[in-house]
Amino acid sequence: MPPNGMRSMMRFTGTAGDLLFSAASAAESRLYDQARTALLQRQILARENERLALEEQYLHMLRSGIQNKNKGYPMGSPVSLGFLAAQMPHQATAPTMPPPTKNGIKALEALGSSLRSKTDPYIDVSAVEDPDADDSNLRRTRGGVSEPFPEKLHRMLDEAEERGQTDIVSFYSHGRAFGVHDIDRFVSEIMPKYFKQSKWNSFARQLNLYGFVRISSGPDAGGYYHELFLKGRPNLSFHMRRVGVPQGEDRRKYKVKSTLVEPDFYSMKPVVAQTMNHPVTSASR
């Protein structure tokens, strides 16, 4: 058995060794955390670069290619960042989210001010964040009217549903298009309350001026859709502008053959309405 002095030194040596070991472990742990943080930052930066590249391609398509034909986009199918990601090399893991609010606004503006036709790809913006209803910049560009046609149309559809008049007019179950199911009753019972028109042709002309596209086949034949006109998402329509047919253009060239494939809204995710309390999936007619 070692003497008392030796035992004391052994206890001290053991304690010092433990302290040194703990210090080394702590230093190693800090280095590990630093390395992990650096790696995470690099991954985030790489994903951000991928997102920016996809976003730029998305905006370019909206601004300059939205009316060009034969661009390689699948006709009648929604175009999203997921589709664009598949077209880019080495982007298999790129996020498939819509553009962020900052540049998503520009994309919505481009979409709302473009003359559309059935030959253009359907742009699914259902995952884009709704604009702020109090945005003064949006209000300054709405033609000086207190309630533009698209917003009034939204209100009319909501109130018709509340009054149980969905047999006259309603959104379809997917929330991406609406239909007038009884034109005579719509003209006599609905139009006088909301629109300064007394003829169906005048109402249909307003739809055309705001870029709505008429569905010519399928279960929703006769209905109308616009990418920014979604059930429960009235704020998206803030970006809709009167586009119509450019002056001097031959209207006949904008007519589309009925053989073209139209968007299959029933294969897409249902539109989720933005409410004060919780999101509600559209489930009307």
Secondary structure, DSSP 8 states (H G I E B T S, - for coil): ---HHHHHHHHHHHHHHHHHHHHHHHHHHHHHHHHHHHHHHHHHHHHHHHHHHHHHHHHHHHHHSTT-S-SS--TTSEE-HHHHHHHSTT-TT-------HHHHHHHHHHHHTS---TTS-EE--TTS----TT-HHHHHTSTT-SS-HHHHHHHHHHHHHHTT-TTTEEE-TTSSEEEES-HHHIIIIIHHHH-S--SHHHHHHHHHHTT-EE--SSTTTT-EE-TT--TT-GGGGGG-----S-TT--GGGG---TTS----GGGS---EE--SSS-EE----
